[in-house]
């Protein structure tokens, strides 16, 4: 998922989203800020943690496991939506769209 709307002038909101998801027990989510360079033993890695050194925007990817249920995904999306809305409310996001899927199932919100 692109996090282009979070990167107003710095990667602070992008990394804060990762922290917010972690504290809300959203496992498997990883946020990748734009243009991070890391030097290890004299070797500089451009776009560190990204799939490419020239990826065009910060992004979030999420891993899942065998046995994941629709309710697990819905709960994850609800938590992600709450985090994005909180960042937007704080003025750290330029825009965000709701990733919460429309479903007939009621999923308890454990936040």
C-alpha positions as CSV (number, residue, x, y, z in Angstrom):
1,X,0.0,0.0,0.0
2,X,1.4,3.4,-1.0
3,X,2.0,5.8,1.9
4,X,2.6,8.7,-0.4
5,X,-0.1,10.7,1.4
6,X,1.8,10.4,4.7
7,X,5.1,11.9,3.4
8,X,4.4,15.6,3.6
9,X,7.9,16.9,4.3
10,X,9.6,14.0,6.0
11,X,9.4,10.3,6.8
12,X,8.3,11.0,10.4
13,X,4.6,10.1,9.8
14,X,5.6,7.0,7.9
15,X,7.8,5.6,10.7
16,X,5.2,6.7,13.3
17,X,2.6,4.6,11.4
18,X,4.8,1.6,11.8
19,X,5.2,2.3,15.5
20,X,1.4,2.8,15.9
21,X,0.6,-0.5,14.2
22,X,3.2,-2.4,16.4
23,X,1.7,-1.0,19.6
24,X,-1.7,-2.1,18.4
25,X,-0.5,-5.6,17.9
26,X,-0.7,-5.6,14.2
27,X,2.0,-8.2,13.3
28,X,3.5,-8.7,9.9
29,X,3.1,-5.1,8.9
30,X,6.3,-3.2,7.8
31,X,6.5,0.4,6.7
32,X,9.3,1.4,4.3
33,X,10.3,5.1,4.3
34,X,11.4,6.7,1.1
35,X,15.1,7.0,0.2
36,X,16.7,5.6,3.4
37,X,20.4,4.9,3.0
38,X,22.3,2.6,5.3
39,X,26.0,2.0,5.4
40,X,27.2,-1.3,6.7
41,X,31.0,-2.2,6.8
42,X,31.7,0.6,4.3
43,X,29.0,-0.5,1.8
44,X,26.1,1.9,1.3
45,X,22.7,0.5,0.6
46,X,20.4,3.0,-1.1
47,X,16.7,2.5,-0.5
48,X,17.5,0.3,2.5
49,X,14.6,-2.0,3.5
50,X,12.9,-1.3,0.2
51,X,12.4,-3.7,-2.8
52,X,14.3,-1.2,-5.0
53,X,16.8,1.6,-4.4
54,X,14.7,3.9,-6.5
55,X,11.2,3.0,-5.2
56,X,8.9,6.1,-6.0
57,X,7.1,6.3,-2.6
58,X,7.1,5.1,0.9
59,X,4.9,2.0,1.4
60,X,3.5,-0.6,3.7
61,X,3.5,-4.3,3.1
62,X,1.9,-6.9,5.3
63,X,2.6,-10.6,5.7
64,X,0.1,-13.2,6.6
65,X,0.2,-16.8,7.6
66,X,-1.5,-20.0,6.8
67,X,-4.7,-20.1,8.9
68,X,-5.5,-16.4,8.7
69,X,-9.2,-15.7,8.8
70,X,-11.4,-13.0,7.2
71,X,-11.9,-11.7,10.7
72,X,-8.2,-11.4,11.2
73,X,-7.8,-9.3,8.0
74,X,-10.8,-7.1,8.8
75,X,-9.5,-6.4,12.3
76,X,-6.1,-5.5,10.9
77,X,-7.7,-3.2,8.4
78,X,-9.8,-1.5,11.1
79,X,-6.6,-0.9,13.2
80,X,-4.8,0.4,10.1
81,X,-7.7,2.7,9.4
82,X,-7.7,4.1,12.9
83,X,-3.9,4.7,12.8
84,X,-4.2,6.5,9.4
85,X,-7.1,8.6,10.7
86,X,-5.2,9.5,13.8
87,X,-2.2,10.7,11.7
88,X,-4.5,12.6,9.5
89,X,-6.2,14.3,12.5
90,X,-2.8,15.3,13.8
91,X,-2.0,16.8,10.5
92,X,0.8,14.4,9.6
93,X,-1.0,12.9,6.6
94,X,-1.9,14.9,3.5
95,X,-4.6,12.4,2.6
96,X,-5.6,8.8,3.3
97,X,-8.2,6.5,2.1
98,X,-10.0,4.0,4.3
99,X,-8.6,0.4,3.7
100,X,-11.4,-1.1,5.7
101,X,-13.3,-3.7,3.6
102,X,-17.0,-3.6,3.5
103,X,-18.3,-6.8,5.0
104,X,-21.5,-8.1,6.7
105,X,-19.5,-9.7,9.5
106,X,-19.1,-8.0,12.8
107,X,-15.6,-8.0,14.0
108,X,-14.8,-7.0,17.6
109,X,-12.5,-4.1,17.9
110,X,-9.8,-4.9,20.4
111,X,-8.1,-1.5,20.6
